[in-house]
Amino acid sequence: MKRLKSLREWLWPVLELLPTDKEQEEERLARDKKSIEALELSTASDAAVDEARRFSDAEDERRRGADQKATTYLAVVAALVPLIVTLATAVWDKKMGAAPTWVNMLGLGAAVAYASNVGVWAFRVLEVSITYRIGVSDLVKAWKSSEPTQELARQALLCGRLNQKGVNTKITNIKMAHAFLLRAYLTFTALLMINIVYFLAASLAPVANDAFDFWVSPPQSVLAVRRKTAPMECSGQLGHLGCIGPTLSGSAVRVFLPRDCEAQICLPRCTSEYFPDEGR
């Protein structure tokens, strides 16, 4: 079961959110609010304000980074649209590669599905969401208190903590977009490699078959070459055969044929010279 789930997750990532996750997040947020409100910052209040602002700025930086990545992914998807249209036209016209049409259509369909989900998750990142900032009312409230520096530090911490939920959601969405973009790239690469393999296989198959037939398959008719020659009758056979050379491989063969005799000779790995029966 785990292997099937892993395979499904690899082929098609799914964001699984349990009902308890939202409840736990709400409980943590309420608990953090109470902790921030009860925080005592009388010691080194200036340093506390700086750290609180740094924490709030870090959450803002995470938000901007997620938005920039989502914009980049949308640009990549927009660049893939003309390529997908061109490939689809080539497949329909049967002008794309040497692979079967159903293989190209299957790979192209998977790539289109992955690229579409990249756009969907990237648009979710760019959705308008609530952002918390220290406003005028917060500053007025801080300066009306007995310890304005401490109150300002609490407000900065609270804004950063409230922004965490939205930023984490953006980060999750950009991770999903990245996962689908990676699978779209791998699908295009696999489709290209499949067509290359089919092309090479179709090109090398005749050469491989010829080599296999030459070295493995026996010839239709074999005429043994001997050092001693013997005359033969002319009823579809040779009249006279002579082999010059110490070995069969690379030896020269001199064959005497009558003019009214037709014969076919198959001598593997033997250099043959055919002469009419001159001087017989």
Secondary structure, 3 states (H helix, E strand, C coil): CHHHHHHHHHHCCCCCCCHHHHHHHHHHHHHHHHHHHCCCCCCCHHHHHHHHHHHHHHHHHHHHHHHHHHHHHHHHHHHHHHHHHHHHHHHHCCCCCCCCHHHHHHHHHHHHHHHHHHHHHHHHHCCCCCCCCCCHHHHHHHHHCCCHHHHHHHHHHHHHHHHHHHHHHHHHHHHHHHHHHHHHHHHHHHHHHHHHHHHHHHHHHHHHHHHHHHHCCCCCCCCCCCCCCCCCCCCCCCCEEEEECCCCCCCEEEEEECCCCCCCCCCCCCEEEEEECCCC
